[in-house]
Each structure stands twice: as structure tokens, then as C-alpha cells.
Amino acid sequence: MNRLLIALLVITSCYAGCNQQIEQVEQWDVFELVLNGPSSGTPFMDVELNAEFKNGEESIRVPGFYDGMGVYRIRFSPHSQGDWTYQTESNMSGLSNKKGKFHCAPPSGQNHGPLKIINTAQTKPLVTTSEALTIRKMVLPTRCSGRPCLITRSNLHRPD
């Protein structure tokens, strides 16, 4: 009876451990690693934190940052699909050697990836340097009245 109970316990624990869900992140979405660490001293300056993300032969090093109240964050946007692993490195032992993995899934319909700049040779500034000086001196105090506004050639007020 005891052996049966032990066997059932081993099978159940193995099943629970083997059935853990791996985190899913869409391609170009953000994977965020949140770690708790020291808050004393000047963590913004004193603590160095990085993570190395790997997908096959590719390796990308990403810096982390202190977010206040003893919370450190590392944000990573995977550009290729597949299984990614990570390992942290830090000058603070409590933040170093944290390991994990996630799966990068195909992007959804609303996730179109990073912005790309095209036709840069054909772009023209909204205003010239001399017009910008006019805007700064004359237009902004009167036209915008302390609210944000977009100045273009069509609505530019030129003093006589």
C-alpha cells in the first residue's frame, strides 16, 4: 500500500513538473523580466544588470534598469520566432545567474513589427531654419497659447 502511494506521488509530481507552461511572447512584442534586488544606496548608479538572450547560435545582450522600490527590469523584443533562453549577469549576486526561457510565437494581426524609414532622400523639413526662428520668436507665444501645436508652412505666420 505504501509503495503504491509513493508511486502515485512520484507520478503526480513528475506530471505537474513536466506540464508547466512556457511563457509565450509574440514576435516583436516585449518580454519583460522583473527581478527583486537591493534598494539601498544608489542602485541607479551602483548596480549593473544585463541579460544575454539566445536563440540557437544568435546571442543578444540587453541592459537592465532599476525601476525603484527594489525592482529591476530587463525588456527584450524578440525579432525571430522560436525558443529563447536568457541568463542575467550583475555585480550584485542576488541579480546574477537568473535563468529562464520563453517561446516567441508568430505575430498577431495587429503586431506589424518595428517601424522602417523609407525614401529618406525625398523627405523635406516642415520649415526652414529661418522660419523656425520666426516660429520661436513670434508664432508660438501667440498662436499656440501654451498648448501643443504643429507648425507647418501652411499655417506659419510670417511677420511683415
C-alpha positions as CSV (number, residue, x, y, z in Angstrom):
1,M,0.0,0.0,0.0
2,N,2.8,2.4,0.9
3,R,4.6,1.6,-2.3
4,L,1.5,2.3,-4.3
5,L,1.1,5.6,-2.5
6,I,4.7,6.6,-3.1
7,A,4.5,5.6,-6.8
8,L,1.4,7.7,-7.2
9,L,3.0,10.7,-5.5
10,V,6.1,10.4,-7.8
11,I,4.0,10.2,-11.0
12,T,1.8,13.1,-9.9
13,S,4.8,15.3,-9.1
14,C,6.5,14.4,-12.3
15,Y,3.4,15.2,-14.3
16,A,2.9,18.5,-12.5
17,G,6.6,19.4,-13.2
18,C,6.5,18.3,-16.8
19,N,3.2,20.1,-17.5
20,Q,4.5,23.6,-16.7
21,Q,3.5,26.1,-19.4
22,I,6.4,28.0,-21.0
23,E,5.7,31.8,-21.4
24,Q,4.6,32.8,-24.9
25,V,5.7,36.2,-26.4
26,E,4.7,37.3,-29.9
27,Q,7.5,38.3,-32.3
28,W,8.3,42.0,-31.9
29,D,6.3,42.2,-28.7
30,V,8.0,42.8,-25.3
31,F,9.3,40.1,-22.9
32,E,9.9,41.7,-19.5
33,L,11.9,40.1,-16.8
34,V,11.2,41.5,-13.3
35,L,13.7,40.9,-10.5
36,N,13.8,42.0,-6.9
37,G,17.1,43.3,-5.6
38,P,18.8,45.8,-3.4
39,S,17.2,49.3,-2.9
40,S,19.8,50.7,-0.5
41,G,22.5,53.1,-1.6
42,T,22.2,54.4,-5.1
43,P,21.0,51.5,-7.2
44,F,20.7,53.6,-10.4
45,M,24.5,54.1,-10.3
46,D,25.8,51.2,-8.2
47,V,24.1,48.2,-9.8
48,E,25.0,46.8,-13.2
49,L,22.5,44.4,-14.7
50,N,22.4,42.7,-18.1
51,A,20.8,39.6,-19.7
52,E,22.0,37.5,-22.5
53,F,19.2,36.3,-24.7
54,K,19.9,33.3,-27.0
55,N,18.0,31.7,-29.9
56,G,20.1,29.0,-31.5
57,E,23.5,30.5,-32.4
58,E,22.3,34.1,-32.0
59,S,23.0,35.9,-28.8
60,I,21.8,39.4,-27.8
61,R,22.9,41.3,-24.7
62,V,20.3,43.6,-23.2
63,P,20.9,46.1,-20.3
64,G,18.5,46.2,-17.4
65,F,17.4,49.1,-15.3
66,Y,16.4,50.0,-11.8
67,D,12.7,50.9,-11.6
68,G,12.5,51.9,-7.9
69,M,11.4,50.2,-4.7
70,G,14.0,47.3,-5.2
71,V,12.6,46.3,-8.6
72,Y,14.8,45.8,-11.6
73,R,13.6,45.2,-15.1
74,I,15.0,43.9,-18.4
75,R,12.9,44.3,-21.5
76,F,13.6,42.4,-24.7
77,S,11.7,42.4,-28.0
78,P,12.5,39.1,-29.9
79,H,12.8,39.6,-33.7
80,S,12.8,36.0,-34.6
81,Q,10.4,33.1,-33.7
82,G,11.4,30.1,-31.7
83,D,12.6,29.2,-28.3
84,W,14.7,31.8,-26.4
85,T,16.7,31.4,-23.3
86,Y,18.2,34.0,-21.0
87,Q,20.7,34.4,-18.2
88,T,21.3,37.5,-16.2
89,E,24.7,38.9,-15.1
90,S,25.2,41.6,-12.5
91,N,27.7,42.9,-10.0
92,M,25.1,42.0,-7.3
93,S,24.9,38.3,-6.6
94,G,21.1,38.4,-6.0
95,L,20.5,39.5,-9.5
96,S,23.1,37.4,-11.3
97,N,22.7,34.0,-12.9
98,K,18.9,34.1,-13.2
99,K,17.9,31.7,-16.0
100,G,14.8,31.2,-17.9
101,K,13.2,30.6,-21.3
102,F,10.2,31.7,-23.4
103,H,8.8,30.9,-26.8
104,C,8.5,33.5,-29.4
105,A,5.3,32.9,-31.4
106,P,4.2,34.4,-34.8
107,P,2.8,37.9,-34.6
108,S,-0.9,38.6,-34.4
109,G,-2.8,40.7,-36.9
110,Q,-2.2,43.9,-35.1
111,N,1.5,43.3,-34.5
112,H,3.3,44.6,-37.6
113,G,6.9,44.8,-36.2
114,P,9.3,47.7,-36.0
115,L,8.9,50.9,-37.9
116,K,11.1,51.3,-41.0
117,I,12.2,54.5,-42.5
118,I,11.9,54.6,-46.3
119,N,12.5,57.2,-49.0
120,T,14.6,59.4,-46.7
121,A,16.1,61.2,-49.7
122,Q,12.7,62.6,-50.6
123,T,11.7,63.9,-47.2
124,K,11.7,67.7,-46.7
125,P,11.6,69.6,-43.4
126,L,8.4,71.2,-42.4
127,V,10.1,74.6,-42.0
128,T,13.5,76.0,-42.8
129,T,15.9,77.2,-40.1
130,S,15.0,80.9,-40.6
131,E,11.3,80.0,-40.4
132,A,11.9,78.1,-37.2
133,L,13.5,81.2,-35.6
134,T,10.4,83.1,-36.6
135,I,8.2,80.5,-35.1
136,R,10.1,80.5,-31.9
137,K,10.0,84.3,-31.5
138,M,6.7,85.3,-33.0
139,V,4.2,82.4,-33.6
140,L,4.5,80.1,-30.6
141,P,3.6,82.7,-27.9
142,T,0.6,84.0,-29.9
143,R,-0.7,81.0,-32.0
144,C,-0.3,78.1,-29.6
145,S,-1.3,79.8,-26.3
146,G,0.6,77.3,-24.1
147,R,-0.9,74.2,-25.8
148,P,1.0,71.9,-28.2
149,C,0.6,72.7,-31.9
150,L,2.1,71.6,-35.1
151,I,3.6,74.4,-37.2
152,T,3.7,73.8,-41.0
153,R,4.3,76.1,-43.9
154,S,0.5,76.4,-44.5
155,N,-0.2,77.8,-41.0
156,L,3.0,79.7,-40.5
157,H,2.6,83.3,-39.6
158,R,5.3,85.5,-41.1
159,P,5.8,89.0,-39.7
160,D,5.9,91.8,-42.3
